Structures are given as C-alpha cells and as structure tokens.
Amino acid sequence: MDKTAAFLTLGCKVNSYETEAIRGMFESAGYEVVDFKELADVYVVNTCTVTNIADRKSRQMLHQAKKRNP
C-alpha cells in the first residue's frame, strides 16, 4: 500500500507556493496525495499565525487531523 499525505495551507500566497513545493517533494518520494479530510499517513499544515484567529484555525485543523488518525 502506498503512503499517503494530506496538505492544508492557511495563510498567504507565499504559504500556498511553499505547500506546493513540499507537496511535489512528497509526490517525488512516492506518496499519494489525498484530501486533508481523508485518512493519511502524513498531514502537512502550512500556516502563518499572525493573528489569534489564525492561531485558532491552525490548532483546530491539527486537532481534526489527530482525531482522524490517532
């Protein structure tokens, strides 16, 4: 079975660019990319926490990923 990776970007265009670069590295390493809401072997959350709202969203996304894949 192939390893899977899910990606989520919260933040600016730079974060989106960085996530795409990281995603490409995972794909080159043989990972299948799945939706962030699916079960995955690896979850990558790329975020910038300039505000309290961004901090909260980041923690919520990490909590959801952990809950899906303890």
BALO-389276 format. One record per atom (N, C-alpha, C, O): residue number from 1; residue in one letter; atom name; z negated, x, y negated. Coordinates in steps of 0.2 Angstrom, whole numbers, padded with zeros to 4 digits. Each point is the difference from the previous one (the first is absolute). Example, Ala and Ser with C-alpha at 12.3 -4.5 7.8 and 13.67 -1.06 7.14 Angstrom:
BALO-389276
+-----+------+------+-------+-------+-------+
:  nr : rest : atom :    pz :    px :    py :
+-----+------+------+-------+-------+-------+
:   1 :    a :    N : -0039 :  0066 :  0028 :
:   1 :    a :   CA :  0000 : -0004 : -0006 :
:   1 :    a :    C :  0000 :  0004 : -0006 :
:   1 :    a :    O : -0003 :  0005 :  0001 :
:   2 :    s :    N :  0007 : -0007 : -0006 :
:   2 :    s :   CA : -0001 :  0004 : -0006 :
:   2 :    s :    C : -0003 : -0004 : -0005 :
:   2 :    s :    O : -0001 :  0003 : -0006 :
+-----+------+------+-------+-------+-------+
//
This chain:
BALO-389276
+-----+------+------+-------+-------+-------+
:  nr : rest : atom :    pz :    px :    py :
+-----+------+------+-------+-------+-------+
:   1 :    m :    N :  0000 :  0004 :  0006 :
:   1 :    m :   CA :  0000 : -0004 : -0006 :
:   1 :    m :    C :  0000 :  0004 : -0006 :
:   1 :    m :    O : -0004 :  0005 : -0001 :
:   2 :    d :    N :  0008 : -0006 : -0004 :
:   2 :    d :   CA :  0001 :  0003 : -0006 :
:   2 :    d :    C : -0007 : -0001 : -0004 :
:   2 :    d :    O : -0003 : -0005 :  0000 :
:   3 :    k :    N :  0002 :  0010 : -0004 :
:   3 :    k :   CA : -0006 :  0000 : -0005 :
:   3 :    k :    C :  0003 : -0004 : -0006 :
:   3 :    k :    O :  0006 :  0000 : -0002 :
:   4 :    t :    N : -0011 : -0004 : -0001 :
:   4 :    t :   CA :  0002 : -0004 : -0006 :
:   4 :    t :    C : -0004 :  0002 : -0006 :
:   4 :    t :    O : -0005 :  0002 :  0001 :
:   5 :    a :    N :  0008 : -0003 : -0007 :
:   5 :    a :   CA : -0003 :  0001 : -0006 :
:   5 :    a :    C :  0002 : -0006 : -0005 :
:   5 :    a :    O :  0006 : -0002 :  0000 :
:   6 :    a :    N : -0011 :  0000 : -0004 :
:   6 :    a :   CA :  0001 : -0005 : -0005 :
:   6 :    a :    C : -0002 :  0003 : -0007 :
:   6 :    a :    O : -0004 :  0004 :  0000 :
:   7 :    f :    N :  0008 : -0006 : -0005 :
:   7 :    f :   CA : -0001 :  0003 : -0006 :
:   7 :    f :    C : -0001 : -0006 : -0005 :
:   7 :    f :    O :  0003 : -0005 :  0000 :
:   8 :    l :    N : -0007 :  0007 : -0005 :
:   8 :    l :   CA : -0002 : -0005 : -0006 :
:   8 :    l :    C :  0000 :  0004 : -0006 :
:   8 :    l :    O : -0004 :  0005 :  0000 :
:   9 :    t :    N :  0007 : -0007 : -0005 :
:   9 :    t :   CA :  0000 :  0004 : -0007 :
:   9 :    t :    C : -0003 : -0005 : -0005 :
:   9 :    t :    O :  0002 : -0006 : -0001 :
:  10 :    l :    N : -0007 :  0008 : -0002 :
:  10 :    l :   CA : -0003 : -0003 : -0006 :
:  10 :    l :    C :  0000 :  0004 : -0006 :
:  10 :    l :    O : -0003 :  0006 :  0000 :
:  11 :    g :    N :  0006 : -0008 : -0005 :
:  11 :    g :   CA :  0001 :  0005 : -0006 :
:  11 :    g :    C :  0007 :  0000 : -0003 :
:  11 :    g :    O :  0004 : -0005 :  0001 :
:  12 :    c :    N : -0003 :  0011 : -0004 :
:  12 :    c :   CA :  0006 :  0001 : -0004 :
:  12 :    c :    C :  0006 :  0002 :  0004 :
:  12 :    c :    O :  0000 :  0000 :  0006 :
:  13 :    k :    N :  0006 :  0001 : -0009 :
:  13 :    k :   CA :  0006 :  0002 :  0003 :
:  13 :    k :    C : -0001 :  0007 :  0003 :
:  13 :    k :    O :  0003 :  0001 :  0005 :
:  14 :    v :    N : -0007 :  0003 : -0008 :
:  14 :    v :   CA : -0001 :  0007 :  0003 :
:  14 :    v :    C : -0003 : -0001 :  0007 :
:  14 :    v :    O :  0001 :  0003 :  0005 :
:  15 :    n :    N : -0006 : -0008 : -0004 :
:  15 :    n :   CA : -0003 : -0001 :  0006 :
:  15 :    n :    C :  0005 : -0003 :  0005 :
:  15 :    n :    O :  0000 :  0002 :  0006 :
:  16 :    s :    N :  0004 : -0006 : -0008 :
:  16 :    s :   CA :  0006 : -0003 :  0004 :
:  16 :    s :    C :  0004 :  0006 :  0003 :
:  16 :    s :    O :  0002 :  0000 :  0006 :
:  17 :    y :    N :  0000 :  0005 : -0011 :
:  17 :    y :   CA :  0004 :  0005 :  0002 :
:  17 :    y :    C : -0004 :  0005 :  0005 :
:  17 :    y :    O :  0003 :  0002 :  0005 :
:  18 :    e :    N : -0009 : -0001 : -0006 :
:  18 :    e :   CA : -0004 :  0004 :  0005 :
:  18 :    e :    C :  0000 : -0003 :  0007 :
:  18 :    e :    O :  0000 :  0003 :  0005 :
:  19 :    t :    N : -0002 : -0010 : -0005 :
:  19 :    t :   CA :  0000 : -0003 :  0006 :
:  19 :    t :    C :  0006 :  0000 :  0004 :
:  19 :    t :    O :  0000 :  0001 :  0006 :
:  20 :    e :    N :  0006 : -0002 : -0009 :
:  20 :    e :   CA :  0006 :  0001 :  0003 :
:  20 :    e :    C :  0001 :  0007 :  0003 :
:  20 :    e :    O :  0003 :  0001 :  0006 :
:  21 :    a :    N : -0005 :  0004 : -0009 :
:  21 :    a :   CA :  0001 :  0007 :  0002 :
:  21 :    a :    C : -0005 :  0001 :  0006 :
:  21 :    a :    O :  0002 :  0003 :  0005 :
:  22 :    i :    N : -0008 : -0006 : -0005 :
:  22 :    i :   CA : -0005 :  0001 :  0006 :
:  22 :    i :    C :  0003 : -0004 :  0006 :
:  22 :    i :    O :  0000 :  0002 :  0005 :
:  23 :    r :    N :  0003 : -0008 : -0007 :
:  23 :    r :   CA :  0003 : -0004 :  0005 :
:  23 :    r :    C :  0005 :  0003 :  0004 :
:  23 :    r :    O :  0001 :  0000 :  0006 :
:  24 :    g :    N :  0004 :  0004 : -0010 :
:  24 :    g :   CA :  0005 :  0004 :  0003 :
:  24 :    g :    C : -0003 :  0005 :  0005 :
:  24 :    g :    O :  0003 :  0002 :  0005 :
:  25 :    m :    N : -0008 :  0001 : -0007 :
:  25 :    m :   CA : -0003 :  0006 :  0004 :
:  25 :    m :    C : -0003 : -0003 :  0007 :
:  25 :    m :    O :  0001 :  0003 :  0005 :
:  26 :    f :    N : -0004 : -0009 : -0006 :
:  26 :    f :   CA : -0002 : -0004 :  0006 :
:  26 :    f :    C :  0006 : -0002 :  0005 :
:  26 :    f :    O :  0000 :  0001 :  0006 :
:  27 :    e :    N :  0005 : -0003 : -0009 :
:  27 :    e :   CA :  0006 : -0002 :  0004 :
:  27 :    e :    C :  0003 :  0006 :  0003 :
:  27 :    e :    O :  0003 :  0000 :  0006 :
:  28 :    s :    N : -0002 :  0006 : -0010 :
:  28 :    s :   CA :  0002 :  0006 :  0003 :
:  28 :    s :    C : -0004 :  0002 :  0006 :
:  28 :    s :    O :  0003 :  0004 :  0004 :
:  29 :    a :    N : -0009 : -0005 : -0004 :
:  29 :    a :   CA : -0005 :  0002 :  0005 :
:  29 :    a :    C :  0000 : -0005 :  0006 :
:  29 :    a :    O : -0003 :  0001 :  0005 :
:  30 :    g :    N :  0008 : -0006 : -0005 :
:  30 :    g :   CA :  0001 : -0005 :  0005 :
:  30 :    g :    C : -0005 : -0006 :  0000 :
:  30 :    g :    O :  0000 : -0004 :  0005 :
:  31 :    y :    N : -0003 :  0002 : -0011 :
:  31 :    y :   CA : -0004 : -0006 :  0000 :
:  31 :    y :    C :  0005 : -0006 : -0002 :
:  31 :    y :    O :  0005 :  0001 : -0003 :
:  32 :    e :    N : -0007 : -0006 :  0006 :
:  32 :    e :   CA :  0003 : -0007 : -0002 :
:  32 :    e :    C : -0004 : -0003 : -0006 :
:  32 :    e :    O : -0006 :  0000 :  0001 :
:  33 :    v :    N :  0010 : -0002 : -0006 :
:  33 :    v :   CA : -0004 : -0003 : -0006 :
:  33 :    v :    C :  0000 : -0007 :  0002 :
:  33 :    v :    O :  0005 : -0003 :  0001 :
:  34 :    v :    N : -0011 :  0000 : -0002 :
:  34 :    v :   CA : -0001 : -0007 :  0000 :
:  34 :    v :    C : -0003 : -0003 : -0006 :
:  34 :    v :    O : -0003 :  0004 : -0004 :
:  35 :    d :    N :  0003 : -0010 :  0003 :
:  35 :    d :   CA : -0003 : -0004 : -0005 :
:  35 :    d :    C : -0008 :  0002 : -0001 :
:  35 :    d :    O : -0003 :  0001 :  0005 :
:  36 :    f :    N :  0001 : -0001 : -0011 :
:  36 :    f :   CA : -0007 :  0002 : -0001 :
:  36 :    f :    C : -0005 : -0005 :  0004 :
:  36 :    f :    O : -0005 :  0002 :  0001 :
:  37 :    k :    N :  0007 : -0008 : -0001 :
:  37 :    k :   CA : -0004 : -0005 :  0003 :
:  37 :    k :    C :  0000 :  0000 :  0008 :
:  37 :    k :    O : -0004 : -0004 :  0003 :
:  38 :    e :    N :  0008 :  0008 :  0000 :
:  38 :    e :   CA :  0001 :  0001 :  0007 :
:  38 :    e :    C : -0005 :  0005 :  0003 :
:  38 :    e :    O : -0003 :  0004 : -0004 :
:  39 :    l :    N :  0002 : -0004 :  0010 :
:  39 :    l :   CA : -0004 :  0005 :  0003 :
:  39 :    l :    C :  0004 :  0007 :  0000 :
:  39 :    l :    O :  0005 :  0000 :  0002 :
:  40 :    a :    N : -0009 :  0005 : -0004 :
:  40 :    a :   CA :  0003 :  0007 : -0001 :
:  40 :    a :    C : -0004 :  0005 :  0003 :
:  40 :    a :    O : -0006 : -0001 :  0000 :
:  41 :    d :    N :  0009 :  0007 :  0002 :
:  41 :    d :   CA : -0005 :  0006 :  0002 :
:  41 :    d :    C : -0002 :  0003 : -0007 :
:  41 :    d :    O : -0006 :  0003 :  0000 :
:  42 :    v :    N :  0010 : -0003 : -0005 :
:  42 :    v :   CA : -0002 :  0003 : -0006 :
:  42 :    v :    C :  0002 : -0004 : -0006 :
:  42 :    v :    O :  0005 : -0003 :  0000 :
:  43 :    y :    N : -0010 :  0002 : -0005 :
:  43 :    y :   CA :  0001 : -0004 : -0006 :
:  43 :    y :    C : -0001 :  0005 : -0006 :
:  43 :    y :    O : -0004 :  0004 :  0000 :
:  44 :    v :    N :  0009 : -0004 : -0004 :
:  44 :    v :   CA :  0001 :  0004 : -0006 :
:  44 :    v :    C : -0001 : -0004 : -0006 :
:  44 :    v :    O :  0005 : -0005 : -0001 :
:  45 :    v :    N : -0010 :  0005 : -0003 :
:  45 :    v :   CA : -0001 : -0003 : -0006 :
:  45 :    v :    C :  0000 :  0005 : -0006 :
:  45 :    v :    O : -0004 :  0004 : -0001 :
:  46 :    n :    N :  0010 : -0005 : -0003 :
:  46 :    n :   CA :  0001 :  0004 : -0006 :
:  46 :    n :    C : -0002 : -0004 : -0006 :
:  46 :    n :    O :  0003 : -0005 : -0001 :
:  47 :    t :    N : -0008 :  0007 : -0002 :
:  47 :    t :   CA : -0003 : -0003 : -0006 :
:  47 :    t :    C : -0002 :  0004 : -0006 :
:  47 :    t :    O : -0001 :  0006 :  0001 :
:  48 :    c :    N :  0001 : -0009 : -0006 :
:  48 :    c :   CA : -0003 :  0003 : -0006 :
:  48 :    c :    C : -0005 : -0004 : -0003 :
:  48 :    c :    O :  0001 : -0006 : -0002 :
:  49 :    t :    N : -0007 :  0008 :  0001 :
:  49 :    t :   CA : -0006 : -0004 : -0002 :
:  49 :    t :    C : -0002 :  0001 : -0007 :
:  49 :    t :    O : -0005 :  0003 : -0001 :
:  50 :    v :    N :  0009 : -0005 : -0003 :
:  50 :    v :   CA : -0001 :  0001 : -0007 :
:  50 :    v :    C : -0005 : -0006 : -0003 :
:  50 :    v :    O : -0004 :  0002 : -0004 :
:  51 :    t :    N :  0004 : -0008 :  0007 :
:  51 :    t :   CA : -0004 : -0005 : -0002 :
:  51 :    t :    C : -0004 : -0003 :  0006 :
:  51 :    t :    O :  0001 :  0002 :  0006 :
:  52 :    n :    N : -0006 : -0005 : -0008 :
:  52 :    n :   CA : -0005 : -0003 :  0005 :
:  52 :    n :    C :  0004 : -0005 :  0005 :
:  52 :    n :    O : -0001 : -0001 :  0006 :
:  53 :    i :    N :  0006 : -0003 : -0009 :
:  53 :    i :   CA :  0004 : -0004 :  0004 :
:  53 :    i :    C :  0004 :  0004 :  0005 :
:  53 :    i :    O :  0000 : -0002 :  0006 :
:  54 :    a :    N :  0003 :  0007 : -0008 :
:  54 :    a :   CA :  0003 :  0005 :  0005 :
:  54 :    a :    C : -0004 :  0002 :  0005 :
:  54 :    a :    O :  0002 :  0001 :  0006 :
:  55 :    d :    N : -0008 :  0001 : -0008 :
:  55 :    d :   CA : -0005 :  0003 :  0005 :
:  55 :    d :    C : -0002 : -0006 :  0005 :
:  55 :    d :    O :  0000 :  0001 :  0007 :
:  56 :    r :    N : -0001 : -0007 : -0009 :
:  56 :    r :   CA : -0001 : -0005 :  0005 :
:  56 :    r :    C :  0005 : -0002 :  0004 :
:  56 :    r :    O : -0001 : -0001 :  0006 :
:  57 :    k :    N :  0007 :  0001 : -0008 :
:  57 :    k :   CA :  0006 : -0002 :  0004 :
:  57 :    k :    C :  0001 :  0006 :  0005 :
:  57 :    k :    O :  0002 : -0002 :  0006 :
:  58 :    s :    N : -0003 :  0008 : -0007 :
:  58 :    s :   CA :  0000 :  0006 :  0004 :
:  58 :    s :    C : -0005 : -0001 :  0006 :
:  58 :    s :    O :  0002 :  0000 :  0006 :
:  59 :    r :    N : -0008 : -0002 : -0008 :
:  59 :    r :   CA : -0005 : -0001 :  0005 :
:  59 :    r :    C :  0002 : -0006 :  0005 :
:  59 :    r :    O : -0002 :  0000 :  0006 :
:  60 :    q :    N :  0004 : -0005 : -0009 :
:  60 :    q :   CA :  0002 : -0006 :  0004 :
:  60 :    q :    C :  0005 :  0002 :  0005 :
:  60 :    q :    O :  0000 : -0003 :  0006 :
:  61 :    m :    N :  0005 :  0006 : -0008 :
:  61 :    m :   CA :  0006 :  0002 :  0004 :
:  61 :    m :    C : -0003 :  0004 :  0006 :
:  61 :    m :    O :  0002 :  0000 :  0006 :
:  62 :    l :    N : -0006 :  0005 : -0008 :
:  62 :    l :   CA : -0003 :  0005 :  0006 :
:  62 :    l :    C : -0004 : -0004 :  0004 :
:  62 :    l :    O :  0000 :  0001 :  0006 :
:  63 :    h :    N : -0004 : -0006 : -0008 :
:  63 :    h :   CA : -0004 : -0004 :  0004 :
:  63 :    h :    C :  0004 : -0004 :  0005 :
:  63 :    h :    O : -0002 : -0001 :  0006 :
:  64 :    q :    N :  0007 : -0002 : -0009 :
:  64 :    q :   CA :  0005 : -0004 :  0004 :
:  64 :    q :    C :  0003 :  0004 :  0006 :
:  64 :    q :    O :  0000 : -0002 :  0006 :
:  65 :    a :    N :  0002 :  0008 : -0008 :
:  65 :    a :   CA :  0003 :  0004 :  0005 :
:  65 :    a :    C : -0005 :  0002 :  0006 :
:  65 :    a :    O :  0002 :  0000 :  0006 :
:  66 :    k :    N : -0008 :  0002 : -0008 :
:  66 :    k :   CA : -0005 :  0001 :  0004 :
:  66 :    k :    C : -0002 : -0006 :  0005 :
:  66 :    k :    O : -0001 :  0001 :  0006 :
:  67 :    k :    N :  0001 : -0007 : -0009 :
:  67 :    k :   CA : -0002 : -0006 :  0004 :
:  67 :    k :    C :  0005 : -0001 :  0005 :
:  67 :    k :    O : -0001 : -0002 :  0006 :
:  68 :    r :    N :  0008 :  0003 : -0007 :
:  68 :    r :   CA :  0005 : -0001 :  0004 :
:  68 :    r :    C :  0000 :  0005 :  0006 :
:  68 :    r :    O :  0002 : -0001 :  0005 :
:  69 :    n :    N : -0004 :  0007 : -0007 :
:  69 :    n :   CA :  0000 :  0006 :  0005 :
:  69 :    n :    C : -0006 :  0004 :  0000 :
:  69 :    n :    O : -0001 :  0005 : -0003 :
:  70 :    p :    N : -0004 : -0008 :  0006 :
:  70 :    p :   CA : -0007 :  0004 :  0000 :
:  70 :    p :    C :  0000 :  0006 :  0003 :
:  70 :    p :    O : -0005 :  0003 :  0000 :
+-----+------+------+-------+-------+-------+
//
